[in-house]
Amino acid sequence: MLQKMRTNRRLQLPLALVAGIAFGFLLHKGGLADYGVIVSQLLLKDFTVVKVMLSAMVTGMIGVHALRSLGWVTLHPKAGGVGQTIPGALIFGIGFGTLGYCPGTAVGAVGHGALDALFGGVAGMLLGAAAFAALFPTLRRGILSRGAFGDLTFPQLLRVNAWAVVVPLAMAVTALLFWIESAGL
């Protein structure tokens, strides 16, 4: 058993590299690493980003819960809180709106040679991560501890089986995707 765990750990980085390259390739092929597509989404002119993200959310949600139901994976949700979510959302939104890339699309754009994504996006992410690491002890005692809601999930909050949330949510998002497509957005 211990040998199997060591083998799995040795494969984690190469598998992560391959998965990251595949993810970047798919972002690029889907147009999501294109500055123009992202800015058009922010201006509510092109809904490619929303369509791809919602499709990925539904696929991932069903896939993860199917694997969990089969006993192949165990979920370990990270504890959250308002003091973590609101500042994180503001920083993400300001960076996304200013640069025109989110972290994943910035790295994908760097992969196809976008220098603005490299010097603005990736450099900004690295500087932001360094600042967060330096300030973490202070932040942990301050804003990050505000409004903690623990590792509670929606099914736990509603006291229902996870599929009672997954199925209606997947149906609602799928209906929204069909509406977006039929409206020509």
N, C-alpha and C positions, 0 to 999 in steps of 0.2 A: 504494500500500500504506500509506504513512504517513497519507494522508488518511483511509483506511478505519479505521485505528487510532484517530485523533483522534475520528472520528464515534462509534466504539464506546465510547470513554471518556466522551464527552458523554452517552451514553445510560445509563451505568452507574448513576448516582445516581437518575434517574427510574425506571429499571427496578427498582432495589433498593427504592425507596419503594413502588412498586406491589406488588412481591413481599411486602414486609413487611406491607402492609395486607391483602393476600390471606391471608397466613399467620395474622395476628391474627384475621381474620374466621373462618377455618377452625378455629382454636383455640377461639374463642368458640362457634361452631356445634356443635363436637364436645363442648362442656362442659368443655374443659380449662382455661378461664380462670375457672372457677367454684371458689371456695375450698372449698366443700363437697365437690365431686367429688375434688379433690386430697387433702383431709384424709381422705376415705373411702378413697382409695387407700393412703395412708400407714398407715391402720388395717386394711388388708387386707379392707375391706368392699365395695369397688367397684373393679373392675379396668378401668374405662374408659381410664384413663391408660396402663396397660400395653398394652392392645389397640391403642390408637391409635399409640403409640410403636413397638411391634413391627411393626405394619402399615407404618408410614412407613419403618422401617429396611429391611424386605424390599423395598419398592417402590423406595426410593432406591438400595439396593445393586444390585439388578438393573438399574435405569435407568442408573446411573453406569457400571457395567461393560459394559452394552450400548453406550453411547456411546463408551466407551474402545475396545471391540472394533471398532467401526465407524471408528475413527480420528478421531472428531469432538472428542474431548477428550483431554487428557493429564493424568494424575494426578500431583500433587506433594505426597506426604504430608509433614507437618511432623514433624521429629524430636521424639521424646518421651523420657521417662525417669521413673523411680520418684519422684525428687525433685520432679517437676512434677505427676505424677498423684495421688499420695496427698494432698499438701496441698490441691490443687484439689478433689479429691473430698470431703475433709473440710469445706472451706469451703462448697462447693455443698450438701452434705448438711445441714449445720447451718442454713444459710440457708433451704433448702427445708423442712426440718422445723419450723423456728421460724415462718416466715412463711406457709407453705402455698402458695407459688408458686415456680416456677423462673424464670429470667430471661425466657424466652419467654412463659410464661403470665402473669407479672407485667405485662409490657407489654401483652399482650392484655387483661388485666383492667382496666388503666388506660384502655384504649380504650372500655370500656363503663362507666366511671365509678367503679371501685373505688378509694376513697381510701387504703385500707390498702396496696394494691399500689403506689400512687404514692409515698406518704410512707415506707413501710417497704421496699418492694421496689426501686423505681427509684432512690430516694434512696440506699439502701444499696448498690446496684450502682455508682452514680456515686462514692460515697465510697470503696468498695472499689477501684474502678479507679484513683482518684487516689492512694490509699495504695500500691497495687501499682506505679504509675508512679514514685512518689517513692522507693520501696524497691528498685526493680528492679536497679540496679547492685550493691547488696549481695546481693540474692537470687540474682542470676545467678552470682556467685562462690561462693555458699554452697549452699543447699538445691536450687536449680534444676539444678545441675550433677551432682547425685548420681544414680547408677544409670542413666545415659543408655543408651538402646538404639537411638538413631539413627532413621532414617526407614524401618526395616524393616517390611514388611507381613506378614500371615500367609501369603499365597501365596509370598512370597520366603523366609520362614523355613522353610516346608515344601518349597520348591523345586518347586512345581507351578504349573500354569496357574491364573489367578485363578478361573476357572469351577469348578475342582475344589474350591474353598472356598465360592464363592457358592451353587452349586446345593444341596449338602447342608445348608448353613446355612439357606438360604431354606426348604427342605423341613422342617427341624427346627423353625424358628420358626413356620411355617404349621401344623404339627402341634400345636405348643404352643397356638397361637391357637384352633384347633378344640377342643382339650381344655378350655381356659379357658371357651370359649363353651358347650360341652356340659355342663360342670360348673355352669353358671349363675353363674359368678363375675363 
